[in-house]
Amino acid sequence: MAAKQPPPLMKKHSQTDLVSRLKTRKILGVGGEDDDGEVHRSKISQVLGNEIKFTVREPLGLRVWQFVSAVLFSGIAIMALAFPDQLYDAVFDGAQVTSKTPIRLYGGALLSISLIMWNALYTAEKVIIRWTLLTEACYFGVQFLVVTATLAETGLMSLGILLLLVSRLLFVVISIYYYYQVGRRPKKA
């Protein structure tokens, strides 16, 4: 009697077997959404982290605004440190400076903030960009309030002060706009 041949072995191709692939991915813990709503393609990207979630889809003009802010802060800081009389004269239109020390301290603080602005210009991290924009908005808002209170006390009014107030309000609006634009969640395509 002829020996009955066993049926040929069928190789299971796990690459093409959808159920097997899904079970394997579920065991590994990849393929599903995590707490942040991110889908990891592999265990390696899940463990090491995905660089894509830290990149920012930058709003139009953000880097230009960061550059302008850094230059503005640096320029005023250097002017306050080197030429406190001229800075005070430009803002308060001919009023005499009683002491140069507060103006120079102001320049030192602005120089410190400008260094942060320059470093933020070269980063792609969303959190750092947002914090610098919030710092700018707070600074400009406080400066607006301080100058307004000074005007109320002294009664001095000049074109320089009005331009300063209007520019500070504009800068607050621009900084807050970019702050919220950078913080928006990207739309899923």
C-alpha positions, 0 to 999 in steps of 0.5 A: 500500500502506498504511504499516504502523503501528508498534506503540504504544510501551509506557511502562515505569513504573519505579514499578511494575516491581519488578525495575527498582526493586530494581536501582536501589535496589541500585545506590544502596545503599539498601534493604538492611541495613547493618552495624548491621542498619538498613534505610535507606529513601533515600540521604539518610537513609543519608548524613545518618544516621537519628535513630531509632537514637539514640532510647532506648526508656526503661524505666519510671521512668528519668527519675524515677530520674534526677531523684531522683539529681540532687536527691540528689547536689545536696542532699548536695553543698550540705550538705557544702559549707555544713554539713560538721559537720552532715553528719558528725554525721548519718552518724557519730552525734555523732562530732567532725569533725577537719577540714572540708576533706575534707568540703567537697572531697567536697561539691565532687566531688558537686556536679560529679557532680550537674551531670552528672546534671542534664544527663543528665536532659535528653538522649535519647542512650543513651550519655550516659544509660548513662555517668551511670548507671554513674557513679552505680553506681560512686560508690554502690559505692565509698561503700558500701565506704569506709563499711564499711571505716571501720566495721571500723576504728573500730567505730562503729555507728549507725542513720544508718550502717546506713541509709546502707549499705542505701540505697547498696546499693539505689541500686547495684542500681537504677542497674545495673538501669537501666544494663542496661535502657537498653543492651538492644537493642529488639525488632524488631516 
